Amino acid sequence: MASVIRKDHAVPAPHPLEFRRRAVELAREGSTPIAEVAKGLGISESCLRTWLAQADVDDHGSPTRLRSVEKKELVELRMDQRRLKLEVKILKRAAAYVVRENLVRGGLGHMRYCCSRAV
């Protein structure tokens, strides 16, 4: 499995969804301790317990934890919000630039026009 570089250090790539599902099924069977199932799959026990907890939330809901679908939606909404904030920032700068240019060009042109008619 390939690693992904995040913030100057290698992080293992996430396991495929089907691998996670199968690992949860094996752990839920209960015939083998979770530690042994995890070791047999080459993952840590805490990783498998996290997957089990998330699977329980996805299957039965929880008042304090988000389902996987909700987590995905939250990530997408945060990305959209970040993008929209950047767009607003860019538009504000562009508007300020246009106003400034209009004042410089329009203001001087207006002054010349007014002054030349008065003379």
VOKEVEX-491226 format. One record per atom (N, C-alpha, C): z, y, x; residue in one letter; atom name. Coordinates in steps of 0.001 Angstrom, whole numbers, plus 500000, padded with zeros to 6 digits. Layout:
N
(node (Z,Y,X),'A','CA')
...
This chain:
119
(node (500000,498826,500840),'M','N')
(node (500000,500000,500000),'M','CA')
(node (500000,501243,500890),'M','C')
(node (499178,502201,500548),'A','N')
(node (499033,503417,501343),'A','CA')
(node (500187,504373,501067),'A','C')
(node (500426,505224,502052),'S','N')
(node (501456,506249,501898),'S','CA')
(node (500805,507581,501595),'S','C')
(node (501554,508437,500948),'V','N')
(node (501101,509780,500626),'V','CA')
(node (501988,510752,501391),'V','C')
(node (501378,511788,501984),'I','N')
(node (502157,512779,502729),'I','CA')
(node (502597,513872,501763),'I','C')
(node (503882,514070,501653),'R','N')
(node (504448,515118,500802),'R','CA')
(node (505526,515838,501590),'R','C')
(node (505362,517155,501697),'K','N')
(node (506350,517986,502385),'K','CA')
(node (506695,517439,503768),'K','C')
(node (505672,517177,504547),'D','N')
(node (505807,516778,505956),'D','CA')
(node (506429,515398,506193),'D','C')
(node (506461,514544,505192),'H','N')
(node (506910,513184,505449),'H','CA')
(node (506171,512215,504524),'H','C')
(node (506049,510981,504977),'A','N')
(node (505303,509980,504222),'A','CA')
(node (506153,509437,503080),'A','C')
(node (505549,509363,501918),'V','N')
(node (506204,508796,500738),'V','CA')
(node (505326,507639,500274),'V','C')
(node (505909,506483,500013),'P','N')
(node (505077,505365,499566),'P','CA')
(node (504338,505724,498279),'P','C')
(node (503103,505272,498179),'A','N')
(node (502326,505506,496958),'A','CA')
(node (503011,504778,495807),'A','C')
(node (502932,505316,494600),'P','N')
(node (503578,504665,493460),'P','CA')
(node (502950,503296,493171),'P','C')
(node (503787,502401,492708),'H','N')
(node (503303,501064,492360),'H','CA')
(node (502480,501148,491077),'H','C')
(node (501466,500307,490942),'P','N')
(node (500647,500310,489725),'P','CA')
(node (501501,500024,488489),'P','C')
(node (501078,500584,487368),'L','N')
(node (501826,500446,486116),'L','CA')
(node (501999,498978,485732),'L','C')
(node (500969,498180,485909),'E','N')
(node (501054,496764,485550),'E','CA')
(node (502081,496029,486420),'E','C')
(node (502167,496398,487689),'F','N')
(node (503177,495813,488582),'F','CA')
(node (504577,496146,488075),'F','C')
(node (504772,497394,487663),'R','N')
(node (506082,497810,487141),'R','CA')
(node (506438,497035,485878),'R','C')
(node (505457,496921,484977),'R','N')
(node (505702,496194,483720),'R','CA')
(node (506110,494746,483990),'R','C')
(node (505379,494115,484893),'R','N')
(node (505681,492712,485211),'R','CA')
(node (507058,492591,485867),'R','C')
(node (507402,493532,486742),'A','N')
(node (508715,493508,487393),'A','CA')
(node (509822,493652,486340),'A','C')
(node (509632,494537,485375),'V','N')
(node (510626,494727,484306),'V','CA')
(node (510747,493449,483474),'V','C')
(node (509619,492818,483168),'E','N')
(node (509654,491568,482406),'E','CA')
(node (510451,490499,483152),'E','C')
(node (510178,490362,484443),'L','N')
(node (510896,489358,485248),'L','CA')
(node (512392,489645,485268),'L','C')
(node (512750,490913,485422),'A','N')
(node (514172,491272,485479),'A','CA')
(node (514846,491052,484132),'A','C')
(node (514124,491307,483053),'R','N')
(node (514701,491140,481709),'R','CA')
(node (514868,489672,481311),'R','C')
(node (514104,488782,481932),'E','N')
(node (514246,487357,481619),'E','CA')
(node (515671,486901,481874),'E','C')
(node (516293,487436,482904),'G','N')
(node (517696,487139,483174),'G','CA')
(node (517953,485833,483894),'G','C')
(node (516912,485062,484185),'S','N')
(node (517139,483790,484868),'S','CA')
(node (517436,483989,486359),'S','C')
(node (517050,485135,486887),'T','N')
(node (517268,485450,488297),'T','CA')
(node (517961,486804,488388),'T','C')
(node (518935,486948,489283),'P','N')
(node (519587,488251,489438),'P','CA')
(node (518574,489345,489816),'P','C')
(node (518867,490555,489378),'I','N')
(node (517969,491683,489620),'I','CA')
(node (517723,491886,491115),'I','C')
(node (518742,491726,491917),'A','N')
(node (518595,491902,493362),'A','CA')
(node (517564,490928,493933),'A','C')
(node (517589,489682,493461),'E','N')
(node (516635,488683,493948),'E','CA')
(node (515215,488976,493459),'E','C')
(node (515098,489406,492211),'V','N')
(node (513777,489764,491672),'V','CA')
(node (513190,490902,492503),'V','C')
(node (514002,491917,492765),'A','N')
(node (513546,493068,493543),'A','CA')
(node (513122,492641,494949),'A','C')
(node (513937,491828,495583),'K','N')
(node (513631,491369,496936),'K','CA')
(node (512339,490565,496943),'K','C')
(node (512171,489700,495955),'G','N')
(node (510955,488885,495852),'G','CA')
(node (509699,489730,495651),'G','C')
(node (509850,490885,495002),'L','N')
(node (508706,491769,494755),'L','CA')
(node (508495,492784,495870),'L','C')
(node (509435,492830,496808),'G','N')
(node (509300,493757,497932),'G','CA')
(node (509656,495197,497578),'G','C')
(node (510552,495354,496607),'I','N')
(node (511026,496689,496223),'I','CA')
(node (512536,496710,496295),'I','C')
(node (513111,497893,496269),'S','N')
(node (514572,497976,496325),'S','CA')
(node (515176,497678,494952),'S','C')
(node (516412,497265,494979),'E','N')
(node (517116,496977,493729),'E','CA')
(node (517255,498247,492897),'E','C')
(node (517528,499377,493548),'S','N')
(node (517681,500633,492813),'S','CA')
(node (516361,501040,492154),'S','C')
(node (515248,500752,492821),'C','N')
(node (513931,501051,492254),'C','CA')
(node (513721,500240,490973),'C','C')
(node (514017,498959,491039),'L','N')
(node (513858,498095,489870),'L','CA')
(node (514798,498519,488740),'L','C')
(node (516029,498886,489088),'R','N')
(node (516974,499351,488054),'R','CA')
(node (516483,500645,487394),'R','C')
(node (515864,501510,488179),'T','N')
(node (515297,502746,487619),'T','CA')
(node (514172,502413,486644),'T','C')
(node (513320,501461,487040),'W','N')
(node (512226,501051,486151),'W','CA')
(node (512767,500416,484869),'W','C')
(node (513825,499634,485004),'L','N')
(node (514446,499017,483822),'L','CA')
(node (515015,500083,482883),'L','C')
(node (515707,501059,483446),'A','N')
(node (516292,502124,482637),'A','CA')
(node (515195,502919,481915),'A','C')
(node (514095,503225,482618),'Q','N')
(node (513001,503968,481995),'Q','CA')
(node (512327,503128,480909),'Q','C')
(node (512187,501832,481149),'A','N')
(node (511598,500942,480143),'A','CA')
(node (512463,500896,478894),'A','C')
(node (513799,500884,479068),'D','N')
(node (514714,500909,477919),'D','CA')
(node (514546,502199,477125),'D','C')
(node (514419,503316,477829),'V','N')
(node (514220,504608,477152),'V','CA')
(node (512889,504600,476406),'V','C')
(node (511838,504095,477061),'D','N')
(node (510517,504056,476427),'D','CA')
(node (510517,503164,475188),'D','C')
(node (511259,502063,475253),'D','N')
(node (511288,501112,474137),'D','CA')
(node (512203,501542,473001),'D','C')
(node (513350,502118,473344),'H','N')
(node (514374,502375,472324),'H','CA')
(node (514754,503840,472166),'H','C')
(node (514275,504704,473045),'G','N')
(node (514638,506116,472976),'G','CA')
(node (516011,506369,473580),'G','C')
(node (516301,507639,473778),'S','N')
(node (517587,508037,474348),'S','CA')
(node (517826,509497,474006),'S','C')
(node (519075,509829,473690),'P','N')
(node (519356,511239,473385),'P','CA')
(node (519371,512125,474632),'P','C')
(node (519481,511516,475815),'T','N')
(node (519613,512316,477036),'T','CA')
(node (518445,512179,478010),'T','C')
(node (517604,511176,477833),'R','N')
(node (516482,510956,478777),'R','CA')
(node (515149,511046,478049),'R','C')
(node (514128,511457,478786),'L','N')
(node (512787,511583,478217),'L','CA')
(node (512014,510275,478360),'L','C')
(node (511171,510006,477372),'R','N')
(node (510266,508862,477465),'R','CA')
(node (509182,509195,478487),'R','C')
(node (508492,508197,478987),'S','N')
(node (507442,508399,479989),'S','CA')
(node (506359,509345,479481),'S','C')
(node (505981,509194,478224),'V','N')
(node (504958,510059,477626),'V','CA')
(node (505432,511510,477616),'V','C')
(node (506704,511711,477292),'E','N')
(node (507260,513065,477262),'E','CA')
(node (507332,513659,478668),'E','C')
(node (507665,512822,479653),'K','N')
(node (507701,513294,481046),'K','CA')
(node (506312,513750,481485),'K','C')
(node (505309,512953,481160),'K','N')
(node (503935,513292,481520),'K','CA')
(node (503522,514604,480860),'K','C')
(node (503849,514752,479587),'E','N')
(node (503517,515981,478858),'E','CA')
(node (504232,517181,479478),'E','C')
(node (505483,517012,479850),'L','N')
(node (506250,518095,480473),'L','CA')
(node (505613,518527,481792),'L','C')
(node (505184,517567,482604),'V','N')
(node (504518,517891,483868),'V','CA')
(node (503244,518685,483599),'V','C')
(node (502455,518248,482613),'E','N')
(node (501211,518950,482275),'E','CA')
(node (501496,520361,481773),'E','C')
(node (502518,520513,480941),'L','N')
(node (502867,521836,480421),'L','CA')
(node (503329,522771,481532),'L','C')
(node (504092,522245,482468),'R','N')
(node (504547,523066,483597),'R','CA')
(node (503375,523481,484478),'R','C')
(node (502416,522571,484674),'M','N')
(node (501232,522926,485450),'M','CA')
(node (500427,524010,484725),'M','C')
(node (500265,523865,483411),'D','N')
(node (499563,524887,482630),'D','CA')
(node (500276,526229,482718),'D','C')
(node (501598,526200,482615),'Q','N')
(node (502376,527441,482691),'Q','CA')
(node (502189,528105,484054),'Q','C')
(node (502234,527318,485115),'R','N')
(node (502042,527848,486462),'R','CA')
(node (500656,528491,486597),'R','C')
(node (499634,527801,486064),'R','N')
(node (498270,528317,486111),'R','CA')
(node (498148,529614,485306),'R','C')
(node (498746,529635,484118),'L','N')
(node (498678,530828,483268),'L','CA')
(node (499402,532016,483901),'L','C')
(node (500544,531756,484536),'K','N')
(node (501260,532833,485219),'K','CA')
(node (500408,533417,486336),'K','C')
(node (499716,532548,487071),'L','N')
(node (498843,533014,488141),'L','CA')
(node (497682,533834,487568),'L','C')
(node (497113,533368,486453),'E','N')
(node (496024,534106,485822),'E','CA')
(node (496490,535489,485361),'E','C')
(node (497671,535563,484775),'V','N')
(node (498212,536855,484335),'V','CA')
(node (498404,537779,485529),'V','C')
(node (498934,537239,486613),'K','N')
(node (499151,538034,487828),'K','CA')
(node (497818,538586,488342),'K','C')
(node (496799,537737,488376),'I','N')
(node (495473,538165,488835),'I','CA')
(node (494900,539227,487899),'I','C')
(node (495027,539015,486602),'L','N')
(node (494502,539985,485634),'L','CA')
(node (495225,541330,485725),'L','C')
(node (496523,541299,485961),'K','N')
(node (497268,542551,486119),'K','CA')
(node (496779,543313,487342),'K','C')
(node (496561,542597,488437),'R','N')
(node (496062,543244,489653),'R','CA')
(node (494653,543800,489438),'R','C')
(node (493830,543039,488748),'A','N')
(node (492465,543491,488478),'A','CA')
(node (492478,544727,487589),'A','C')
(node (493335,544727,486570),'A','N')
(node (493433,545881,485676),'A','CA')
(node (493921,547107,486440),'A','C')
(node (494901,546926,487297),'A','N')
(node (495413,548043,488092),'A','CA')
(node (494321,548575,489008),'A','C')
(node (493534,547688,489583),'Y','N')
(node (492444,548108,490462),'Y','CA')
(node (491400,548912,489675),'Y','C')
(node (491025,548426,488502),'V','N')
(node (490029,549125,487675),'V','CA')
(node (490546,550495,487271),'V','C')
(node (491786,550596,486856),'V','N')
(node (492372,551879,486471),'V','CA')
(node (492373,552826,487666),'V','C')
(node (492780,552330,488816),'R','N')
(node (492825,553152,490024),'R','CA')
(node (491428,553654,490391),'R','C')
(node (490439,552777,490338),'E','N')
(node (489067,553160,490647),'E','CA')
(node (488538,554174,489648),'E','C')
(node (488860,554001,488390),'N','N')
(node (488414,554946,487363),'N','CA')
(node (489065,556308,487550),'N','C')
(node (490315,556328,487959),'L','N')
(node (490996,557604,488193),'L','CA')
(node (490381,558317,489397),'L','C')
(node (490113,557565,490451),'V','N')
(node (489555,558169,491661),'V','CA')
(node (488135,558646,491389),'V','C')
(node (487290,557780,490867),'R','N')
(node (485892,558128,490636),'R','CA')
(node (485738,559011,489405),'R','C')
(node (486331,558594,488316),'G','N')
(node (486202,559346,487071),'G','CA')
(node (486911,560681,487144),'G','C')
(node (488055,560729,487780),'G','N')
(node (488837,561955,487873),'G','CA')
(node (488110,563014,488661),'G','C')
(node (487575,562673,489825),'L','N')
(node (486863,563639,490653),'L','CA')
(node (485571,564059,489984),'L','C')
(node (484862,563118,489409),'G','N')
(node (483623,563446,488716),'G','CA')
(node (483878,564372,487552),'G','C')
(node (484954,564129,486852),'H','N')
(node (485323,564959,485717),'H','CA')
(node (485670,566366,486187),'H','C')
(node (486374,566446,487311),'M','N')
(node (486750,567762,487864),'M','CA')
(node (485493,568535,488253),'M','C')
(node (484542,567890,488894),'R','N')
(node (483322,568564,489305),'R','CA')
(node (482548,569035,488089),'R','C')
(node (482493,568193,487071),'Y','N')
(node (481754,568535,485865),'Y','CA')
(node (482392,569741,485183),'Y','C')
(node (483703,569732,485045),'C','N')
(node (484405,570836,484388),'C','CA')
(node (484270,572115,485196),'C','C')
(node (484444,572022,486484),'C','N')
(node (484405,573215,487333),'C','CA')
(node (483014,573793,487425),'C','C')
(node (481969,572994,487459),'S','N')
(node (480609,573512,487580),'S','CA')
(node (480172,574190,486278),'S','C')
(node (480666,573782,485148),'R','N')
(node (480303,574408,483862),'R','CA')
(node (481014,575734,483706),'R','C')
(node (482185,575842,484261),'A','N')
(node (482959,577071,484086),'A','CA')
(node (482356,578192,484910),'A','C')
(node (481724,577876,485959),'V','N')
(node (481203,578909,486884),'V','CA')
(node (479935,579516,486387),'V','C')
